[in-house]
């Protein structure tokens, strides 16, 4: 009888320390960090794991600097890697919208943190296919409301958690455009020696487009896990 009572006391004590369903608390996800220590939220969509914020590093993952190019003419003449902030204003745009990188920076293969890379065209296509179709898939990637997009931000529901924002672009000759109305996200896939594929999202459309432009343009970057 004494042994039975001891066993019962032990079982009750174990339940008080480890209630059913609470035996192990889930650890929070560790934020992704780049070479400078900037941290990024991440999100799993289908079998892919993506950054849920635009890249903002000013150094390659081998710790070398990416040249900051502010002057328009200098940007237009570049045939080597470069980056900038929209309107050359880091204080207003860095944290929310990230940097704009030219295609020469993408082609180095050194933009993303170790274990991550700029997505290939086929990886963007796989994401679009997973989300259904090209006419509505963009809305599933866009942040909702109009804090970081112009109205009407058509079709935006951010059901994926990708949280795309309208960060605008820098044209090949150096001028800035399309802030809050457009997001261009590079791929690492070359079309010709001058053009690279990219994904485009719009404030007035739910579409998910894949097109190509001259790599002198400055576009945003989202990294995908290897």
FENFENRA-V919068 format. One record per backbone hydrogen bond with DSSP energy under -0.5 kcal/mol. CO is the residue of the C=O (numbers start at 1). NH is the residue of the N-H. E is the energy in kcal/mol with one decimal. If there is no record, write none. Layout:
co | nh | e
CO | NH | E
CO | NH | E
This chain:
co | nh | e
1 | 5 | -2.1
2 | 6 | -2.0
3 | 7 | -2.1
4 | 8 | -2.2
5 | 9 | -2.2
6 | 10 | -2.0
7 | 11 | -2.2
8 | 12 | -2.3
9 | 13 | -2.1
10 | 14 | -2.0
11 | 15 | -2.0
12 | 16 | -1.7
13 | 17 | -1.5
14 | 18 | -2.5
19 | 22 | -2.2
29 | 31 | -0.5
32 | 40 | -2.4
34 | 37 | -1.6
38 | 34 | -2.1
40 | 32 | -1.9
41 | 52 | -3.2
43 | 45 | -0.5
43 | 50 | -3.0
45 | 48 | -2.0
48 | 45 | -2.9
49 | 225 | -2.8
50 | 43 | -2.5
55 | 99 | -2.2
58 | 66 | -2.6
60 | 63 | -2.1
64 | 60 | -2.8
65 | 67 | -0.5
67 | 69 | -0.6
67 | 83 | -2.1
68 | 70 | -0.6
71 | 75 | -2.1
72 | 76 | -2.3
73 | 77 | -1.3
74 | 78 | -0.6
75 | 78 | -1.2
82 | 102 | -2.2
83 | 69 | -2.4
84 | 100 | -2.8
85 | 88 | -2.8
86 | 89 | -1.7
89 | 93 | -1.6
90 | 94 | -2.3
93 | 97 | -2.3
93 | 98 | -0.8
94 | 98 | -1.9
99 | 101 | -0.5
100 | 84 | -1.9
101 | 219 | -2.3
102 | 105 | -0.7
102 | 106 | -1.4
103 | 107 | -2.2
105 | 108 | -0.9
105 | 110 | -0.5
106 | 109 | -1.7
110 | 61 | -2.9
113 | 116 | -2.0
115 | 226 | -2.9
117 | 224 | -2.8
119 | 188 | -2.1
120 | 123 | -0.7
120 | 124 | -1.7
121 | 125 | -2.4
122 | 126 | -2.1
123 | 127 | -1.9
124 | 128 | -2.5
125 | 129 | -2.7
126 | 130 | -2.2
127 | 131 | -1.8
128 | 132 | -0.6
129 | 132 | -0.9
133 | 136 | -0.6
133 | 137 | -1.9
134 | 208 | -2.8
136 | 139 | -0.9
136 | 140 | -0.8
137 | 140 | -0.6
137 | 141 | -0.5
138 | 141 | -1.2
138 | 142 | -1.3
139 | 157 | -2.6
139 | 158 | -1.7
140 | 160 | -1.8
141 | 164 | -3.2
142 | 158 | -0.6
148 | 166 | -2.3
150 | 153 | -0.9
153 | 156 | -1.7
158 | 161 | -1.1
164 | 143 | -2.7
165 | 167 | -1.9
166 | 180 | -3.1
169 | 177 | -2.0
170 | 218 | -3.1
171 | 174 | -1.9
175 | 171 | -3.1
177 | 169 | -2.6
178 | 168 | -0.5
178 | 181 | -1.4
178 | 182 | -1.4
180 | 150 | -2.8
181 | 203 | -2.0
182 | 168 | -2.4
183 | 201 | -2.3
184 | 220 | -2.1
185 | 199 | -2.7
188 | 190 | -0.6
189 | 197 | -2.4
194 | 215 | -3.5
195 | 191 | -2.7
195 | 192 | -1.0
196 | 213 | -2.0
197 | 187 | -2.3
198 | 211 | -2.3
199 | 185 | -2.6
200 | 209 | -2.0
201 | 183 | -2.3
202 | 205 | -0.7
203 | 154 | -2.1
205 | 202 | -0.5
206 | 138 | -1.3
206 | 139 | -1.4
209 | 200 | -2.2
211 | 198 | -2.9
213 | 196 | -2.3
214 | 217 | -1.9
215 | 103 | -3.0
215 | 104 | -0.7
217 | 219 | -0.6
218 | 170 | -2.0
219 | 101 | -3.0
220 | 186 | -2.2
221 | 55 | -2.8
222 | 119 | -0.8
223 | 51 | -2.3
224 | 117 | -2.4
